[in-house]
Amino acid sequence: MTTKTLTIACVLSLLTACAGRKAAWEGDKGGAGAGGSTDAAKQIADGDAHWAKRTDPAEIRAAIAAWEKVAAADPKHLEVLVKLTRANYFLADAHLRGDEKKYLEAMDLGVKWGEKAMIAASPEFEAKMRAGGKLPEAVKLVGASGVPAMYWYASSLGKWAKRKGFAVLLGQKDNVKATMDRVLALDPNFYYAGPHRYFGAFYAVAPSFAGGDLEKSKVHFTKSLEIAPGYVGTKVLWAQELAVKEQDEDTFVKLLNEVLATPDDVLPDVTPETIAEKGKARELLDSKDDLF
């Protein structure tokens, strides 16, 4: 057996031990809540007001705190569970990239809230998972109302697993891919063609033995930009994952400079996300000599 084959075999043999986390459906049954909630509509609105100022991480934390009060009283409030999933994801992705511990904690919270959101979206999914089912099969039971839950769950899990390391990433690969496959099937345009953007990154990051395919990566990134050309995060991911993998420095520089030249408010609903992606673009350009 070659060293490479032995290494792969060892990694694969550890995957069950490297999933790296306990899922929501492995814990409590999620009852009706502790009660004592304040006016849910007021708390949601309060959280939304803080979320609108999410260029400041303190405002994101305030939004999370408000929404958590609603979730404590109503553990299956789908809208709020999705908000909590996305908020923890964005807190980590936009503001905590340089702090390993806090990044992983926030992204893991995004995963946990995403699990709860999928449970809220589909009683059939919950029943199958609590009975010991496998997520790649169970997620097929989640319908269109669960698209936001699945998207932000898979986005959080994928980034959490990647930061945890190669073995954990491989251990979670099938769960993330199956969930985003379901989103792609139900709503390929969701969140500015997010499913195509994800698969652009997935096929670039995955090694060939685990399904990596650079041509498929390019097809999905191209499709994402065709659907939502103003969402600059697609170009950042293309540069970071595919251009680096192919060692295509010209494309790397071109895409990132296009991102930096984009107005912050090109898509008014996601101006804070555009600002965050431009920050990533600057970081990548600063590290160019280390990447090529």
BELQUIUR-V449129 format. One record per pair of residues at least 12 apart in sequence whose C-alpha atoms are under 7 Angstrom apart, sorted by sequence separation. I is the first residue (numbers start at 1). GAP is how many residues later the second one is. D is the distance in whole Angstrom. If there is no record, write none. Layout:
{{I/GAP/D} {I/GAP/D}}
//
This chain:
{{50/12/6} {51/12/6} {183/12/7} {50/13/5} {67/13/6} {125/13/5} {203/13/6} {204/13/6} {221/13/7} {239/13/5} {92/14/6} {125/14/6} {203/14/5} {47/15/7} {48/15/7} {91/15/7} {92/15/6} {180/15/6} {47/16/4} {125/16/6} {201/16/6} {239/16/6} {47/17/7} {67/17/7} {89/17/7} {124/17/6} {125/17/6} {200/17/4} {221/17/7} {239/17/7} {88/18/5} {89/18/5} {158/18/6} {199/18/6} {200/18/6} {260/18/6} {47/19/5} {88/19/6} {157/19/7} {259/19/6} {46/20/7} {47/20/6} {64/20/6} {122/20/5} {200/20/5} {235/20/6} {236/20/6} {88/21/6} {89/21/5} {121/21/7} {199/21/6} {200/21/5} {235/21/7} {44/22/7} {88/22/5} {154/22/5} {259/22/7} {43/23/5} {44/23/6} {64/23/7} {197/23/6} {43/24/6} {86/24/7} {121/24/6} {196/24/5} {197/24/5} {235/24/7} {85/25/4} {121/25/5} {154/25/6} {196/25/6} {256/25/5} {84/26/7} {85/26/7} {154/26/6} {43/27/7} {60/27/7} {196/27/7} {197/27/6} {232/27/6} {85/28/5} {118/28/6} {196/28/5} {84/29/6} {85/29/5} {150/29/6} {151/29/6} {40/30/6} {60/31/7} {118/31/6} {193/31/5} {37/32/7} {81/32/6} {82/32/7} {117/32/5} {118/32/6} {151/32/7} {37/33/7} {81/33/7} {150/33/7} {57/34/6} {193/34/6} {81/35/7} {82/35/6} {114/35/6} {193/35/6} {37/36/5} {81/36/5} {114/36/7} {147/36/6} {192/36/5} {201/36/6} {205/36/6} {230/36/6} {36/37/7} {197/37/6} {201/37/7} {204/37/6} {230/37/7} {34/38/6} {35/38/5} {57/38/7} {114/38/7} {115/38/7} {136/38/7} {204/38/5} {33/39/6} {34/39/5} {78/39/6} {114/39/4} {136/39/6} {192/39/6} {33/40/5} {135/40/6} {139/40/6} {201/40/6} {33/41/5} {204/41/7} {236/41/7} {32/42/6} {33/42/6} {78/42/6} {111/42/5} {136/42/5} {140/42/6} {144/42/6} {232/42/6} {32/43/7} {77/43/7} {78/43/6} {110/43/7} {136/43/7} {249/43/7} {76/44/5} {233/44/6} {30/45/7} {111/45/5} {232/45/7} {236/45/6} {247/45/6} {110/46/6} {111/46/6} {244/47/7} {107/49/6} {108/52/6} {107/53/6} {104/56/6} {82/66/7} {86/66/6} {82/67/5} {85/67/6} {89/67/6} {85/68/7} {24/88/6} {23/89/7} {24/91/6} {24/92/6} {25/104/6} {26/104/7} {25/105/6} {20/148/6} {18/149/6} {19/149/5} {18/150/5} {15/152/6} {19/152/5} {15/153/7} {18/153/6} {19/153/6} {15/155/7} {16/155/7} {11/156/6} {15/156/5} {94/182/5} {55/217/5} {54/218/6}}
//
